[in-house]
Amino acid sequence: MIVVEKRIKYKSSNPIKRLYIVTDAHSGTIASSDKALDECMYTIYHDDDALWVEGGDSCELILPGDKRFDQGMIADYVDKNDIAQSQEDHIYKKYKRNASKCLGKHRGNHEYNFMLYENADIQKHLCNRLKITDLGYSCFMNLVFERENSTERHVIRCCGTHGAGGATTAIGKRNALKKWMTQNAAHLYWYGHVHDIIMENRPYLDYDRNLKLVNREAMGVIGGCFFKTYIQGADATYGERRLFAPNEIGYAVITINIEEMSFTFNKKTKIYND
């Protein structure tokens, strides 16, 4: 598990940051919505208060020999003689202009299995090319917000993971998130893998710098995906073959009020037919 610290300047006139959780792009398959990912990256680029975390499974990385491989599911831009490199190059182009706002990238199960069985580390390649922090499969992250022209600072502890398990129901996914939130101490949590957008609050008692008791709420989110379970006129995805529910294509956004240490959740979804 990775433990990192990020120092971020802010102005007292604007104690707001928005944290985008961008996960499970699955670049390289026709089931991946390029249009949705492009709109997400466009929004982050034009948001001066944006920070973002990449939650893993950025590339599909399913090659011949894998029981899930289907040549008909390979996107047109992928070189079928160099599948993994094509997918890496494609996602690099998507992410590169927002690299300076990225807090780091998780290694998803697709990247992890590819490293184990193909002896190639796409996660390391992308982190090096983008010059971003490798967050491993899971991490603790201290966000240290430092007010400009002041010694005032606020620390928000985060705990993130790509996620795991085969939960297919809303209750199962929510329980996986709750488990992650109860076994790790943090103010903010994120979780990927299960291709949904869900928020969970956990109330707790705390005290402020003046030793005054305060009620707070930790927030956890499942961050969404860009992978479509069902595609008209195409072979069945591995999600369709397991009769998964249709995915909400999109991402989660947490608005952070730094000085109040409060969080507001939004999900950004849309029907994409690309």
MIKE-225768 format. One record per residue: chain; x, y, z of N, C-alpha, C in turn. Coordinates in Angstrom, 2 decimals, padded with zeros to 5 digits. Example, Ala and Ser with C-alpha at 12.3 -4.5 7.8 and 13.67 -1.06 7.14 Angstrom:
> A  013.19  -005.69  007.80  012.30  -004.50  007.80  013.20  -003.30  007.80
> A  012.85  -002.25  007.08  013.67  -001.06  007.14  012.90  000.03  007.87
# end
This chain:
> A  000.86  -001.20  000.00  000.00  000.00  000.00  000.89  001.24  000.00
> A  000.53  002.20  -000.83  001.31  003.43  -000.98  000.82  004.48  000.03
> A  001.75  005.23  000.61  001.41  006.37  001.46  002.11  007.60  000.89
> A  001.33  008.61  000.51  001.89  009.80  -000.13  001.29  011.06  000.49
> A  001.98  012.17  000.26  001.49  013.47  000.71  001.57  014.44  -000.46
> A  000.50  015.23  -000.62  000.44  016.23  -001.67  000.18  017.59  -001.05
> A  001.05  018.57  -001.36  000.88  019.92  -000.84  000.28  020.80  -001.93
> A  -000.81  021.48  -001.56  -001.59  022.23  -002.54  -001.87  023.62  -002.00
> A  -001.52  024.63  -002.75  -001.77  026.01  -002.36  -003.22  026.39  -002.68
> A  -003.78  027.25  -001.81  -005.10  027.80  -002.10  -005.17  029.23  -001.58
> A  -006.14  029.98  -002.10  -006.35  031.37  -001.67  -007.49  031.43  -000.67
> A  -007.35  032.32  000.31  -008.41  032.44  001.33  -009.73  032.89  000.70
> A  -009.65  033.57  -000.43  -010.86  034.03  -001.11  -011.57  032.89  -001.84
> A  -010.89  031.75  -001.98  -011.49  030.62  -002.70  -011.01  029.30  -002.08
> A  -011.61  028.91  -000.94  -011.17  027.68  -000.26  -011.82  026.42  -000.82
> A  -012.02  026.37  -002.13  -012.75  025.27  -002.76  -011.84  024.54  -003.75
> A  -011.85  023.22  -003.69  -011.24  022.38  -004.71  -012.24  021.30  -005.10
> A  -012.18  020.87  -006.35  -013.03  019.77  -006.81  -012.14  018.58  -007.18
> A  -012.44  017.45  -006.54  -011.68  016.23  -006.76  -012.49  015.30  -007.67
> A  -011.96  015.05  -008.86  -012.61  014.18  -009.84  -012.02  012.77  -009.70
> A  -012.89  011.78  -009.59  -012.46  010.39  -009.56  -012.72  009.81  -010.95
> A  -011.65  009.53  -011.68  -011.74  009.07  -013.07  -011.20  007.64  -013.11
> A  -012.07  006.68  -013.32  -011.63  005.29  -013.20  -012.26  004.40  -014.25
> A  -011.60  003.30  -014.54  -012.13  002.25  -015.41  -012.49  002.76  -016.81
> A  -011.50  003.38  -017.46  -011.69  003.85  -018.84  -011.70  002.68  -019.82
> A  -010.93  001.63  -019.54  -010.87  000.44  -020.41  -010.57  000.81  -021.86
> A  -009.62  001.70  -022.05  -009.26  002.15  -023.39  -008.80  000.98  -024.25
> A  -009.25  000.95  -025.49  -008.80  -000.07  -026.44  -009.88  -001.02  -026.89
> A  -011.06  -000.95  -026.26  -012.18  -001.78  -026.67  -013.30  -000.88  -027.20
> A  -014.10  -001.41  -028.12  -015.22  -000.63  -028.64  -016.27  -000.38  -027.55
> A  -016.16  -001.10  -026.45  -017.08  -000.87  -025.33  -016.69  000.35  -024.49
> A  -015.52  000.92  -024.73  -015.07  002.10  -024.00  -015.58  003.37  -024.70
> A  -016.19  004.25  -023.94  -016.75  005.48  -024.50  -015.70  006.58  -024.55
> A  -015.08  006.74  -025.71  -014.10  007.82  -025.90  -014.75  009.18  -025.73
> A  -015.98  009.31  -026.19  -016.66  010.61  -026.10  -016.85  011.03  -024.65
> A  -017.25  010.09  -023.80  -017.45  010.41  -022.38  -016.13  010.78  -021.72
> A  -015.07  010.04  -022.03  -013.77  010.34  -021.43  -013.25  011.69  -021.91
> A  -013.45  011.99  -023.19  -013.03  013.29  -023.73  -013.76  014.43  -023.01
> A  -015.05  014.26  -022.78  -015.81  015.32  -022.10  -015.34  015.48  -020.65
> A  -015.01  014.38  -020.02  -014.48  014.45  -018.65  -013.16  015.20  -018.63
> A  -012.24  014.86  -019.53  -010.94  015.53  -019.59  -011.08  017.01  -019.95
> A  -012.04  017.33  -020.81  -012.31  018.73  -021.18  -012.77  019.52  -019.95
> A  -013.66  018.90  -019.16  -014.18  019.57  -017.96  -013.06  019.83  -016.96
> A  -012.21  018.85  -016.73  -011.09  019.02  -015.80  -010.14  020.11  -016.29
> A  -009.86  020.10  -017.57  -008.92  021.07  -018.14  -009.41  022.51  -017.93
> A  -010.71  022.72  -018.03  -011.26  024.08  -017.93  -011.72  024.43  -016.52
> A  -011.47  023.58  -015.56  -011.82  023.84  -014.16  -010.54  024.24  -013.41
> A  -010.42  025.51  -013.09  -009.21  026.00  -012.42  -009.04  025.42  -011.01
> A  -010.10  024.89  -010.43  -010.05  024.34  -009.07  -010.02  022.81  -009.08
> A  -009.72  022.21  -010.23  -009.79  020.77  -010.37  -008.52  020.06  -009.89
> A  -008.73  018.95  -009.21  -007.72  017.93  -008.96  -008.36  016.62  -009.41
> A  -007.56  015.62  -009.77  -008.17  014.36  -010.14  -007.27  013.18  -009.82
> A  -007.93  012.05  -009.61  -007.26  010.78  -009.36  -007.67  009.80  -010.45
> A  -006.69  009.08  -011.01  -006.99  008.04  -011.99  -007.07  006.72  -011.24
> A  -008.23  006.04  -011.34  -008.51  004.91  -010.46  -008.11  003.54  -010.95
> A  -007.47  003.45  -012.13  -007.02  002.15  -012.61  -007.90  001.57  -013.71
> A  -007.44  000.47  -014.30  -008.07  -000.12  -015.49  -008.22  000.93  -016.58
> A  -007.17  001.71  -016.77  -007.20  002.74  -017.81  -007.18  002.11  -019.19
> A  -006.53  000.95  -019.33  -006.46  000.24  -020.60  -007.09  -001.14  -020.45
> A  -007.63  -001.67  -021.54  -008.29  -002.98  -021.49  -007.28  -004.11  -021.32
> A  -006.23  -004.12  -022.12  -005.10  -005.05  -021.96  -005.53  -006.52  -021.96
> A  -006.47  -006.86  -022.83  -006.89  -008.25  -023.02  -006.35  -008.72  -024.36
> A  -005.48  -009.71  -024.32  -004.75  -010.17  -025.50  -005.18  -011.59  -025.88
> A  -004.82  -012.03  -027.11  -005.10  -013.42  -027.48  -004.54  -014.38  -026.44
> A  -005.31  -015.39  -026.13  -004.95  -016.33  -025.07  -005.74  -016.11  -023.81
> A  -006.24  -014.90  -023.62  -007.12  -014.59  -022.48  -008.53  -015.08  -022.83
> A  -009.19  -015.72  -021.89  -010.53  -016.26  -022.15  -011.54  -015.16  -022.49
> A  -011.23  -013.91  -022.15  -012.13  -012.80  -022.46  -011.84  -012.19  -023.82
> A  -010.76  -012.61  -024.50  -010.35  -011.97  -025.75  -011.39  -012.21  -026.85
> A  -011.71  -011.12  -027.55  -012.62  -011.18  -028.71  -012.12  -010.14  -029.70
> A  -011.61  -010.60  -030.84  -011.03  -009.67  -031.81  -012.04  -008.64  -032.29
> A  -013.31  -009.02  -032.30  -014.35  -008.08  -032.73  -014.57  -006.92  -031.77
> A  -014.03  -007.02  -030.55  -014.22  -005.96  -029.57  -013.07  -004.95  -029.57
> A  -012.06  -005.16  -030.40  -010.90  -004.27  -030.42  -011.26  -002.98  -031.15
> A  -010.94  -001.85  -030.56  -011.24  -000.54  -031.17  -010.44  -000.35  -032.45
> A  -010.99  000.46  -033.37  -010.38  000.66  -034.68  -008.97  001.26  -034.59
> A  -008.72  002.07  -033.58  -007.43  002.75  -033.51  -006.31  001.84  -032.99
> A  -006.66  000.64  -032.54  -005.67  -000.27  -031.96  -004.97  -001.06  -033.06
> A  -003.65  -001.07  -033.02  -002.85  -001.91  -033.90  -002.94  -003.34  -033.39
> A  -003.56  -004.22  -034.16  -003.78  -005.60  -033.69  -002.49  -006.38  -033.55
> A  -001.39  -005.86  -034.09  -000.08  -006.49  -033.90  000.68  -005.89  -032.72
> A  000.10  -004.85  -032.10  000.76  -004.18  -030.97  -000.32  -003.60  -030.06
> A  -001.17  -004.48  -029.54  -002.40  -004.07  -028.86  -002.11  -003.24  -027.61
> A  -001.25  -003.73  -026.76  -001.01  -003.05  -025.48  -000.40  -001.67  -025.69
> A  000.59  -001.56  -026.58  001.23  -000.26  -026.81  000.24  000.74  -027.41
> A  -000.63  000.26  -028.30  -001.65  001.13  -028.88  -002.58  001.69  -027.81
> A  -002.97  000.83  -026.89  -003.87  001.27  -025.82  -003.17  002.25  -024.88
> A  -001.92  001.95  -024.56  -001.17  002.87  -023.70  -001.03  004.24  -024.36
> A  -000.67  004.27  -025.65  -000.50  005.53  -026.36  -001.80  006.31  -026.41
> A  -002.91  005.60  -026.60  -004.22  006.25  -026.71  -004.60  006.93  -025.40
> A  -004.44  006.22  -024.28  -004.83  006.81  -023.00  -003.85  007.91  -022.59
> A  -002.59  007.77  -022.97  -001.63  008.83  -022.69  -002.05  010.15  -023.35
> A  -002.49  010.07  -024.59  -002.94  011.27  -025.30  -004.16  011.89  -024.63
> A  -005.03  011.04  -024.08  -006.23  011.54  -023.39  -005.86  012.31  -022.12
> A  -004.85  011.81  -021.41  -004.56  012.32  -020.06  -003.50  013.42  -020.02
> A  -002.68  013.54  -021.04  -001.45  014.32  -020.90  -001.68  015.79  -020.59
> A  -002.71  016.42  -021.13  -002.86  017.86  -020.87  -003.38  018.16  -019.48
> A  -003.88  017.12  -018.79  -004.33  017.30  -017.40  -003.39  016.66  -016.39
> A  -002.20  016.28  -016.86  -001.28  015.57  -015.97  -000.88  016.42  -014.76
> A  -000.75  017.73  -014.93  -000.31  018.60  -013.84  -001.36  018.68  -012.71
> A  -002.61  018.36  -013.01  -003.67  018.38  -012.00  -003.91  017.02  -011.37
> A  -003.21  016.00  -011.85  -003.46  014.64  -011.41  -002.68  014.33  -010.14
> A  -003.37  013.83  -009.12  -002.74  013.47  -007.86  -002.06  012.12  -007.94
> A  -002.39  011.33  -008.95  -001.75  010.03  -009.11  -002.67  009.05  -009.80
> A  -002.10  007.90  -010.12  -002.82  006.85  -010.85  -002.72  005.53  -010.11
> A  -003.86  004.85  -009.97  -003.89  003.52  -009.39  -003.60  002.45  -010.45
> A  -003.09  001.33  -009.99  -002.95  000.14  -010.82  -004.21  -000.70  -010.65
> A  -004.96  -000.86  -011.73  -006.16  -001.69  -011.67  -005.84  -003.15  -011.88
> A  -006.85  -004.00  -011.78  -006.62  -005.43  -011.98  -006.20  -005.75  -013.41
> A  -006.65  -004.95  -014.40  -006.22  -005.18  -015.78  -004.73  -004.88  -015.93
> A  -004.26  -003.77  -015.39  -002.83  -003.48  -015.44  -002.02  -004.50  -014.64
> A  -002.57  -004.91  -013.50  -001.83  -005.83  -012.62  -001.67  -007.20  -013.28
> A  -002.77  -007.72  -013.83  -002.70  -009.04  -014.47  -001.82  -009.00  -015.72
> A  -001.86  -007.90  -016.45  -001.01  -007.78  -017.64  000.47  -007.81  -017.23
> A  000.80  -007.13  -016.15  002.18  -007.14  -015.67  002.60  -008.56  -015.27
> A  001.71  -009.29  -014.60  002.05  -010.63  -014.11  002.26  -011.62  -015.25
> A  001.37  -011.56  -016.26  001.36  -012.62  -017.27  002.04  -012.23  -018.58
> A  002.24  -010.93  -018.82  002.87  -010.51  -020.07  004.24  -009.88  -019.85
> A  004.65  -009.76  -018.58  005.97  -009.21  -018.25  006.18  -007.81  -018.84
> A  005.14  -006.98  -018.73  005.22  -005.59  -019.19  004.39  -004.73  -018.24
> A  004.94  -003.59  -017.85  004.32  -002.78  -016.80  003.76  -001.49  -017.39
> A  002.53  -001.58  -017.91  001.87  -000.41  -018.50  001.66  000.69  -017.46
> A  001.36  000.29  -016.22  001.18  001.27  -015.15  002.43  002.13  -014.99
> A  003.59  001.49  -014.87  004.84  002.24  -014.71  005.11  003.12  -015.93
> A  004.86  002.59  -017.11  005.10  003.37  -018.34  004.26  004.65  -018.34
> A  002.97  004.51  -018.03  002.09  005.68  -018.07  002.45  006.70  -017.00
> A  002.75  006.23  -015.78  003.12  007.16  -014.71  004.41  007.91  -015.07
> A  005.38  007.21  -015.67  006.63  007.86  -016.07  006.39  008.85  -017.21
> A  005.60  008.46  -018.20  005.35  009.34  -019.34  004.57  010.59  -018.93
> A  003.62  010.42  -018.03  002.79  011.55  -017.59  003.41  012.33  -016.44
> A  004.47  011.75  -015.84  005.14  012.37  -014.68  004.15  012.55  -013.52
> A  003.43  011.47  -013.23  002.47  011.48  -012.13  002.83  010.39  -011.13
> A  002.25  010.46  -009.94  002.55  009.52  -008.87  001.87  008.17  -009.10
> A  002.64  007.11  -008.95  002.08  005.76  -008.99  001.48  005.46  -007.62
> A  000.14  005.31  -007.56  -000.56  005.10  -006.29  -000.72  003.63  -005.96
> A  -000.16  002.74  -006.80  -000.30  001.32  -006.54  -001.76  000.90  -006.60
> A  -002.05  -000.28  -006.06  -003.44  -000.75  -006.07  -004.28  000.03  -005.07
> A  -003.68  000.43  -003.95  -004.39  001.22  -002.94  -003.42  002.15  -002.25
> A  -003.96  003.20  -001.63  -003.07  004.20  -001.04  -003.75  004.96  000.09
> A  -002.95  005.50  000.98  -003.32  006.63  001.82  -002.70  007.87  001.19
> A  -003.45  008.96  001.20  -002.94  010.21  000.65  -003.33  011.37  001.55
> A  -002.35  012.09  002.07  -002.62  013.32  002.80  -002.65  014.48  001.81
> A  -003.79  015.16  001.75  -003.88  016.40  001.00  -003.63  017.55  001.97
> A  -002.49  018.20  001.84  -002.12  019.29  002.73  -002.37  020.60  002.00
> A  -003.44  021.27  002.36  -003.82  022.53  001.72  -003.20  023.69  002.50
> A  -002.35  024.45  001.83  -001.62  025.55  002.47  -002.14  026.88  001.93
> A  -002.63  027.71  002.83  -003.17  029.00  002.40  -002.03  029.92  001.99
> A  -002.19  030.59  000.86  -001.15  031.49  000.37  -000.92  032.64  001.34
> A  000.35  033.02  001.50  000.74  034.15  002.37  000.31  033.94  003.81
> A  000.37  032.69  004.27  -000.06  032.37  005.62  000.59  031.06  006.05
> A  000.62  030.84  007.36  001.08  029.55  007.87  -000.08  028.58  008.08
> A  -001.28  029.04  007.78  -002.47  028.20  007.97  -002.44  027.03  006.98
> A  -002.78  025.86  007.48  -002.88  024.70  006.61  -003.94  023.74  007.12
> A  -004.49  022.97  006.22  -005.54  022.02  006.54  -005.19  020.69  005.89
> A  -005.29  019.62  006.67  -004.92  018.29  006.18  -006.17  017.42  006.06
> A  -006.39  016.91  004.87  -007.48  015.98  004.62  -006.87  014.64  004.23
> A  -007.16  013.64  005.04  -006.61  012.31  004.76  -007.56  011.55  003.84
> A  -006.98  010.98  002.78  -007.74  010.21  001.81  -007.25  008.77  001.81
> A  -008.13  007.87  001.43  -007.77  006.46  001.30  -008.46  005.93  000.05
> A  -007.66  005.55  -000.94  -008.23  005.14  -002.22  -007.74  003.78  -002.66
> A  -008.54  003.14  -003.49  -008.18  001.84  -004.05  -008.84  001.66  -005.41
> A  -008.24  000.80  -006.23  -008.95  000.44  -007.46  -010.20  -000.35  -007.13
> A  -010.16  -001.16  -006.10  -011.32  -001.94  -005.71  -011.16  -003.41  -006.09
> A  -012.10  -004.21  -005.62  -012.02  -005.65  -005.84  -013.39  -006.27  -005.67
> A  -013.48  -007.56  -006.00  -014.70  -008.30  -005.77  -015.61  -008.33  -006.99
> A  -016.61  -009.15  -006.91  -017.53  -009.33  -008.03  -018.93  -008.84  -007.75
> A  -019.07  -007.82  -006.89  -020.40  -007.30  -006.56  -021.11  -006.78  -007.82
> A  -022.35  -007.21  -008.02  -023.11  -006.78  -009.19  -024.39  -006.04  -008.83
> A  -024.77  -006.06  -007.55  -025.97  -005.34  -007.12  -025.56  -004.05  -006.42
> A  -026.50  -003.11  -006.36  -026.22  -001.84  -005.69  -025.87  -002.06  -004.22
> A  -026.57  -003.00  -003.58  -026.29  -003.29  -002.17  -024.90  -003.88  -002.01
> A  -024.55  -004.81  -002.88  -023.22  -005.42  -002.81  -022.11  -004.42  -003.02
> A  -022.30  -003.51  -003.97  -021.30  -002.49  -004.25  -021.18  -001.52  -003.08
> A  -022.33  -001.13  -002.54  -022.32  -000.21  -001.39  -021.64  -000.87  -000.18
> A  -021.88  -002.15  000.01  -021.25  -002.84  001.14  -019.74  -002.94  000.96
> A  -019.29  -003.11  -000.29  -017.85  -003.14  -000.54  -017.22  -001.80  -000.19
> A  -017.90  -000.72  -000.54  -017.41  000.62  -000.20  -017.42  000.83  001.30
> A  -018.50  000.43  001.97  -018.58  000.58  003.43  -017.45  -000.17  004.12
> A  -017.16  -001.37  003.65  -016.08  -002.15  004.24  -014.76  -001.40  004.11
> A  -014.51  -000.84  002.94  -013.27  -000.08  002.72  -013.20  001.11  003.67
> A  -014.34  001.75  003.92  -014.38  002.93  004.77  -014.22  002.59  006.24
> A  -014.66  001.41  006.66  -014.59  001.07  008.08  -013.25  000.46  008.47
> A  -012.52  -000.10  007.51  -011.25  -000.73  007.86  -010.06  000.20  007.74
> A  -010.29  001.43  007.23  -009.20  002.39  007.05  -009.63  003.75  007.59
> A  -008.70  004.48  008.21  -009.01  005.77  008.84  -008.72  006.90  007.86
> A  -009.78  007.61  007.44  -009.62  008.72  006.51  -010.85  009.62  006.56
> A  -010.73  010.76  005.87  -011.86  011.67  005.71  -012.57  011.45  004.38
> A  -011.80  011.10  003.36  -012.33  010.84  002.02  -011.84  009.48  001.53
> A  -012.73  008.77  000.86  -012.40  007.46  000.31  -012.86  007.40  -001.15
> A  -012.10  006.66  -001.96  -012.59  006.37  -003.32  -012.34  004.90  -003.65
> A  -013.14  004.41  -004.60  -013.18  002.98  -004.92  -013.60  002.86  -006.38
> A  -013.01  001.94  -007.12  -013.37  001.74  -008.52  -013.86  000.33  -008.76
> A  -013.54  -000.20  -009.94  -013.67  -001.62  -010.28  -015.10  -002.09  -010.54
> A  -016.08  -001.66  -009.77  -017.41  -002.24  -009.86  -018.33  -001.46  -010.81
> A  -017.79  -000.47  -011.51  -018.49  000.19  -012.61  -019.83  000.78  -012.19
> A  -019.79  001.64  -011.20  -021.00  002.30  -010.72  -020.59  003.62  -010.09
> A  -021.56  004.48  -009.80  -021.30  005.75  -009.12  -022.19  005.79  -007.88
> A  -021.57  005.66  -006.72  -022.29  005.56  -005.45  -021.56  006.39  -004.41
> A  -022.33  007.03  -003.53  -021.74  007.81  -002.44  -022.25  007.26  -001.11
> A  -021.36  007.26  -000.12  -021.71  006.80  001.23  -021.10  007.76  002.24
> A  -021.87  008.18  003.23  -021.37  009.01  004.32  -021.18  008.18  005.59
> A  -020.18  008.55  006.39  -019.97  007.92  007.69  -019.79  009.02  008.74
> A  -020.81  009.28  009.58  -020.67  010.32  010.61  -019.65  009.90  011.68
> A  -018.93  010.88  012.19  -018.01  010.60  013.29  -017.82  011.87  014.12
> A  -017.36  011.69  015.35  -017.12  012.79  016.27  -015.64  013.17  016.23
> A  -015.38  014.47  016.19  -014.01  014.97  016.10  -013.90  016.22  016.98
> A  -012.75  016.86  016.97  -012.60  018.14  017.65  -011.73  019.04  016.77
> A  -011.91  020.37  016.92  -011.19  021.30  016.08  -009.93  021.79  016.77
> A  -009.26  022.77  016.15  -007.98  023.26  016.69  -008.15  023.98  018.02
> A  -009.39  024.38  018.32  -009.67  025.03  019.61  -010.16  024.03  020.66
> A  -010.01  022.74  020.37  -010.42  021.65  021.26  -011.93  021.65  021.51
> A  -012.67  022.09  020.50  -014.12  022.08  020.58  -014.65  020.88  019.81
> A  -015.56  020.13  020.44  -016.14  018.97  019.77  -016.94  019.38  018.55
> A  -016.78  018.65  017.46  -017.53  018.92  016.23  -017.98  017.60  015.63
> A  -019.16  017.63  015.02  -019.66  016.48  014.26  -019.20  016.62  012.81
> A  -018.63  015.55  012.28  -018.17  015.56  010.90  -018.72  014.33  010.18
> A  -018.55  014.34  008.86  -018.92  013.19  008.06  -017.78  012.84  007.11
> A  -017.33  011.60  007.17  -016.43  011.10  006.15  -017.27  010.75  004.92
> A  -016.65  010.84  003.75  -017.37  010.53  002.51  -016.59  009.51  001.70
> A  -017.30  008.54  001.17  -016.71  007.58  000.26  -017.48  007.54  -001.04
> A  -016.78  007.34  -002.15  -017.45  007.28  -003.45  -016.91  006.10  -004.26
> A  -017.80  005.47  -004.98  -017.42  004.59  -006.08  -017.45  005.45  -007.32
> A  -016.35  005.44  -008.07  -016.08  006.53  -009.01  -016.62  006.44  -010.41
> A  -017.35  005.36  -010.78  -017.91  005.31  -012.12  -017.06  004.50  -013.08
> A  -017.33  004.68  -014.38  -016.56  003.98  -015.41  -016.89  004.57  -016.78
> A  -016.16  004.11  -017.79  -016.39  004.52  -019.17  -016.58  003.29  -020.07
> A  -016.99  002.19  -019.45  -017.15  000.90  -020.14  -018.63  000.57  -020.27
> A  -019.09  000.36  -021.50  -020.49  000.05  -021.76  -020.70  -001.47  -021.73
> A  -021.66  -001.91  -020.95  -021.92  -003.34  -020.84  -022.54  -003.91  -022.11
> A  -023.42  -003.13  -022.73  -024.15  -003.61  -023.91  -023.90  -002.67  -025.09
> A  -023.63  -003.26  -026.25  -023.37  -002.49  -027.47  -024.24  -003.06  -028.59
> A  -025.03  -002.20  -029.20  -025.90  -002.68  -030.28  -025.07  -003.06  -031.51
> A  -025.40  -004.22  -032.09  -024.76  -004.63  -033.33  -023.35  -005.15  -033.19
> A  -022.93  -005.43  -031.96  -021.57  -005.93  -031.73  -021.65  -007.22  -030.92
> A  -020.52  -007.93  -030.87  -020.46  -009.12  -030.04  -020.73  -008.74  -028.58
> A  -021.18  -009.71  -027.83  -021.46  -009.48  -026.40  -020.15  -009.22  -025.66
> A  -020.13  -008.16  -024.86  -018.99  -007.91  -023.99  -018.96  -008.99  -022.91
> A  -017.82  -009.09  -022.19  -017.78  -010.05  -021.09  -018.77  -009.67  -019.99
> A  -019.13  -008.36  -019.92  -020.17  -007.94  -018.98  -021.54  -008.45  -019.40
> A  -021.85  -008.38  -020.70  -023.13  -008.90  -021.18  -023.21  -010.41  -021.01
> A  -022.10  -011.10  -021.24  -022.11  -012.56  -021.12  -022.35  -013.01  -019.68
> A  -022.10  -012.11  -018.73  -022.40  -012.41  -017.32  -023.69  -011.74  -016.86
> A  -024.40  -011.10  -017.82  -025.68  -010.45  -017.57  -025.60  -009.37  -016.50
> A  -024.49  -008.60  -016.52  -024.38  -007.46  -015.63  -025.40  -006.40  -016.04
> A  -025.76  -005.56  -015.10  -026.64  -004.43  -015.40  -025.92  -003.42  -016.27
> A  -026.66  -002.63  -017.06  -026.02  -001.55  -017.81  -025.29  -000.59  -016.87
> A  -024.13  -000.13  -017.30  -023.34  000.77  -016.47  -023.78  002.22  -016.65
> A  -023.66  003.00  -015.57  -023.75  004.45  -015.69  -022.39  004.96  -016.15
> A  -022.36  005.54  -017.33  -021.10  006.03  -017.88  -020.86  007.43  -017.32
> A  -019.74  007.60  -016.62  -019.45  008.91  -016.05  -018.46  008.82  -014.91
> A  -018.50  009.80  -014.04  -017.48  009.93  -013.00  -018.05  010.67  -011.80
> A  -017.35  010.54  -010.67  -017.76  011.20  -009.43  -016.91  012.45  -009.21
> A  -017.53  013.47  -008.63  -016.84  014.71  -008.28  -017.13  015.03  -006.82
> A  -016.07  015.26  -006.05  -016.21  015.67  -004.65  -015.74  017.11  -004.53
> A  -016.65  018.00  -004.15  -016.28  019.40  -003.90  -015.82  019.52  -002.46
> A  -014.60  019.99  -002.29  -013.99  020.09  -000.96  -013.99  021.55  -000.52
> A  -014.63  021.83  000.60  -014.47  023.14  001.24  -013.33  022.97  002.25
> A  -012.19  023.52  001.93  -010.96  023.25  002.67  -011.06  023.72  004.12
> A  -011.50  024.95  004.32  -011.48  025.52  005.66  -012.60  024.96  006.54
> A  -013.71  024.56  005.94  -014.80  023.95  006.72  -014.61  022.45  006.85
> A  -013.70  021.90  006.04  -013.46  020.46  005.98  -014.78  019.72  005.74
> A  -015.50  020.18  004.71  -016.77  019.56  004.34  -016.72  019.14  002.88
> A  -017.56  018.17  002.53  -017.51  017.56  001.20  -018.92  017.49  000.61
> A  -019.00  017.76  -000.69  -020.26  017.67  -001.42  -020.05  016.76  -002.62
> A  -020.98  015.85  -002.82  -020.85  014.83  -003.87  -021.72  015.19  -005.08
> A  -021.16  014.99  -006.26  -021.92  015.08  -007.50  -021.51  013.95  -008.41
> A  -022.44  013.45  -009.19  -022.06  012.48  -010.21  -022.40  013.06  -011.58
> A  -021.50  012.81  -012.51  -021.65  013.34  -013.86  -021.88  012.16  -014.81
> A  -023.10  012.03  -015.27  -023.44  010.95  -016.17  -024.22  011.48  -017.36
> A  -024.26  010.68  -018.40  -024.93  011.06  -019.62  -025.11  009.81  -020.46
> A  -026.10  009.79  -021.33  -026.26  008.67  -022.24  -025.35  008.89  -023.44
> A  -024.40  008.01  -023.63  -023.44  008.10  -024.74  -023.69  006.95  -025.70
> A  -023.82  007.28  -026.97  -024.07  006.27  -027.99  -022.93  006.14  -028.98
> A  -021.72  006.61  -028.58  -020.58  006.46  -029.47  -020.11  005.01  -029.48
# end
